């Protein structure tokens, strides 16, 4: 799974990336700090079934803290986008292309209104963050529309001549964005174009389809970054004015806490609502920590950045955690790791589809699944539930 981190320059995008991945990313107070796309691994939290089942999990990736499993997801941070990016302005199409395979987009916005539309610093409150949300939706939509319009007449002619389904042709054209035929069909319905013959499509068909495809293949969540610098009334106004989900957060606070924990100065687990001081800070550090505790954790319950990730994964993308094992008695893999892997699969995934995710041979030779809680066999079409621990039985 890949989450694309997007937004205009200088809104804290690279800080957000560094906070959730602890990867090296250049951070600066000027446009286009990020030149090459940064890629890293972040973690989302799910309940770990180990304690319930009487075992201590030893995950292959991620970690377990108490009863919580931290599951890795890929995050790609691209250069800040400016109006006209789809036409090549700024760093333009090169970086829109970096988002082509993203499953969802995390749009980092300066909720304090302290950066203009180009990403230049201005007085807090002098720029409307709502305009940034709308501009990015428009840019991504225009980018997708450009892909559709490149050879659009030829595509429609082929659909008519070969008597093809329009959704199949659209999926083929948009395969680089990961759009499936089922998604293309749903986009046609959402655009009010379902059942319309290729020869009867209206002039604005590509624009309507681009909007529908963007919502389908690149669902969006807004990270209201620097929320600690904005009033509750200002944040509520932004949330009410946009039609996509939004989460209040402070990437700078999360990065400070994560770095402090990494250095051993703080006791803090990412995404938690408090921290403990382990080594005496300087007066300036203590003042900063008191600010974070009062103005960020006290207001929002946590820094919010991990909540952004989890909303994208579990709400926008509707993923559920499942745990495949090889030995149903000991809940291990062949190397003896207990509950070694957690797969974040779409809700409704079947036992056989999980087998294919684990390994193509398991899918090809699938016999049955075994629910390790009930010890009951389940069939190929059995729909998995969040937290299921499943053994896949297959012919050799």
N, C-alpha and C positions, 0 to 999 in steps of 0.2 A: 504494500500500500504506500502511496506517495501523496504527500500533502504539499501543495505549492504555496510559498509565502510571497505575497504580492503587496503592492502599494507604491505610492509615489516616493521619491527620495526623502531621506532625513526625517522619517516618522518613527524611527526605532525598530525598523525591520531587522537589521543585522543584530541589534541588541536582543530582540526577541529570539532570533535564531540561536545566538550564543547562549542565551538563558536556558533554552529547552534542550540543546544538544551538547553544551559545554565544548563545542568545537571552536577552533580558531576562525574568527571572521573579522575582517577589518571593520572597525566602527569609527565613524567620523561625522562631524557636524557640517557636512556639505553634500551636495547632490552627487549621485552616482558613486558613492563609496564602494558599493559592490560592483565590480566589473565582470568577473567570472562568477557564474552561479555557484553558490556554496551548497554543498550537500552534507547532511548529517543525519544522525539517528536521535529521535526523541522517544519518550515513553508515555504510554497511557495506562491508567490504572484500572484493574479489574479484580474482582474477588478471586483469591487463590483457593482452589478446592482442597488443598493438602490437609489443612487442619481438620476440616469436616470429615475427611476420609482417613484420618489418623496417620498421616505420613508427612514427612518434611520434604517439600519440593526442592529439587535441584535443577533449576531451569538452565537450558543450554544458552539462552540469551535473555537479557533483562535480569531482574532480581525479584526477590520476595522480601517484603518488609512487613512483619506481623502477618495479617491475613490478606495483604494486598500484593498482587502481582503487577510488576511494571513490564509492559509488553512493548517491544520496539516498533516504531513506524518511521518511514523515511520522510525527511523534510528537505525541500529544495528552496533556497532563498535566492531570488533573482534580482537583478538590478532594478532600481526604482523606475516606475513607469510614469511618464508625463503625458498630458493630452496630445494626441496625434501619434502615439507610439505605434499604432497599427499601420501608419503610413511611413514608418521608419524614423519618426522624430525621436530625439534622445537616443536611447540604445535599442528602442523599437522592437522590430519583429524577431531579432535574434533571441531576445529574452522572453517574448511571448512564446516562442518555440520551445523554450526550456520547460514551459508549463503544459505542453501538449499531452503528456502522459500523467499529469496530476489527477488524482481521483477527486480532490476537493481543493478549493482555494481559501487560504487564510488571509484576509485583507487587513493589514495593519494600518490603522488610521490614527493620526494625532488628535485625540479627543479634546485636547486643550485648545485647538484652533491656532497653534503657534507656528504653522508652516503654510506658505501659500501654495497655489496649485502647481508650482514648479518645484516645490520642495525647499524653498528658501525660508530661513527663519524670519518670522514677523512677530509682532506683539501678540501674546496669548489672547485668544478670543476674537482676533480680527479676521480670521478665516473660518468659513463654515465647513465643518467636517462632513456634513451631509453631501456637499458638492463632491467631495472626494469619493464617497461611496458610489454615487451616480456616475462619476466620470470613469471609474474602473469598470463598472458593469458595461458601460457604453464602449470602452476600448476593447474589452474581451469580446463583446458581441460583434463589433466592427471587424475584428480580426477573423472571427469565424465566418462572418458574412463574406469577407474577401476570399476565403478558401472556397466557399460555396459558389461565388460568382465567377471564379476562374474556370472557364469552360462550362458554365451553366447551360447555355443553349445546346451545346454538344451533348451534355448529359441527358437533357430532356429528350433530345432527338433519339438517343440510344434506347431510352426507356420505351419510347413509342415503337421504334422499329423492331426491337427485340421482345416486346411485350413483357418487360420486366416490371417487378414491383418497384415503385418509387423508393420505398424504404430501404430496399436492398441496394439500390444505386447510391442513395445517400450514405448508407453505412460504409460502402466502398470508398466514396469520396472522402469521408471523415474518419477513415480507419486510423489515421495518424493521431487522432484525438482520443482513440480508444472507444469510439461510438459503435455500439452493436446495432444489429438490425432491429431488435426489440426497442432499443432506445430511440432509433430513428422513427419508428412507427409511433411511439408515444409523443415524440416531438411534433410530428405531423398533426396529431390529434390536438396537442396543446396549442399549436399555431392555427387551429381551425382549418386545416388543409387535408384532413383525413378523407379519403375517398375521392378527392379532386383529381381529375385526369391531368397528366403532365401538360397536355395542350391547353388546359383551362386554368392553369395556375395564375394568380394575379401578379401584377408588376412588383408588389412588395413582398412576394413569397420568400425571397432570400433573407430579408430583414426579419420577418416574423419567425422563420425557421432558425435563424442565428440566435435569437433571444431564447427560443425554446430549447435549442441544443445546448446553449450555455448553462441554462438552469438544470438540464438533465445530466450533462456530462461533467460539468464543472460547478457543482453546488458551492455556494459562497457563505462564509461566516465572517463577520467583522470583529476584529480585535480592537476594542476601544482603548488603545494604548495611551499612556500618560493620563489615565483617568483620575489619578490622585491630584492632578493639577486642575481638574474641572469640577464644577459644583454638581451636586446631585440633580439639580434642575436642568443644567445644561446637558448632562448625560441622558436624562429622561427625554429631553427634546429630540436629541439625535436618534434615540431608539424608536421613538414614535414616528419619526419622519421617514424611516427606511423600511423596506419590506423584506429584509433578510435578517437572520438572527445576529445578535451582537452580544459580546461579553466584555465587561469592564476589566481592565488589567493594567499592570505596570511591569513591563519587561525589565526595566532598570532595577526594580526592587528584587525581582526573581534572580537576576544575574548576580546582584550583590550577595544575596543569601546563598546562592549556589557556590559562588567563589569562596565565601566564608566557610562553608561546610567542607569544601574540597581542601582548604588550607588547614582545617582542623580548628579554626577559631570559633565556629558555631556548630551547634547540633541542630541540623535541619534536613528534612527529607522533602524533595521537590514536590510542590503542590500542596504542602501542608499549611495549616493556618497559624502556626507559631514557630518559634525557634528558641534556643537556649544559648547563652553566651558561655563559651568554654575557656577562652583566654581573655584577659583584660584588654579591651579596645582603647584606642586613643580617644581623647575628647571628641574629635571630629567624627570618628567612627561610631562612637556611642550616640552622638546626636543623629547620625544617619540611620542607625538601627532603631532609635526611638521614633524617628519619622516613619520608617517602614511599618513598625508595629502599630502606630496610631493612625496614620493617614492611608495605609494600604490594607494591611491585614485587618485592622479594626473596622474599616469601612466595607471591605469586599469579602472578608472571610478567608481569603488567600490572595496570592498575587494575581491569579486569574489566567496566567498563560497556559497552564496545563488544562484548565477548564476549556479554553479555546480548542485545544487539540481533541479533547474528549467529546466535546459537542460535535466537532466535525466527524469524528470516527463513528460515534454511537448514535447520533441523531441524524446528521445530514446523510451519512453513508449507510446507516442502519446495519452496522456490523455487530456481531455477537462473538464472545470468546468461547472456543471449544478446545479440548485437550486430547489429542490422539496419543495412545500408548500402544506398546507391543505386547506387554505382559499384563493381562487384566487382574491377575492376583496381586502383583506387587506394584502395579501402575508405573512400570518402567519401560525404557527402550532397551535395545540390545546391549548398550553400554552400562546399564544399571542406573541411569539417571531417572529420578522420580518426577513424574509429570513434566517431562523435559521441554515440551513445546506448547505454546498457546497460539492458535490460529484465529485471526480476526476475520470471520467469514460473513457474507451477507446473510441476513435473517432469511430463513427458508431454505438454506443449504441442506442438501440431503447427505445421508451417510456415504453414498457412492461418490458424490461430488467432493466430499472431504477426502476420500481415498485418492482421487485424482490430484488434489492439492498437495497431499503428502508425497505421492510418487505416481507417475503415470502407470507403472506396472501394477500397483495396488488397485488402481481403477480398472485397468484392463482385465484383471483376474479376481475382481471383487466377488466374494461369496456372501458375506454378511457382516454386519457390525455387531458389537457387543457393548451394551450399556454397562459400564463398570460399576455403577451404583446399584442397579437392580439385577445385574448378571443376566439380563434377558437379551436374546438375539433380536436385532432389528434389521429390516430389509433395506434394499438399495434406495427406496423412495422415502425412507423414514426421515422426517424433518427434524433437524437438530435444534436444541434449545440452548440458551445461554448457560455456560458452565458445564455442559455435557463432557464427560470423560468417556472416550470411545476407543475400543480396539477394533481395528479393521482386519477381518479374516479374509485371506485370499488364497487361491490355488497357487502352488509353486510354479 
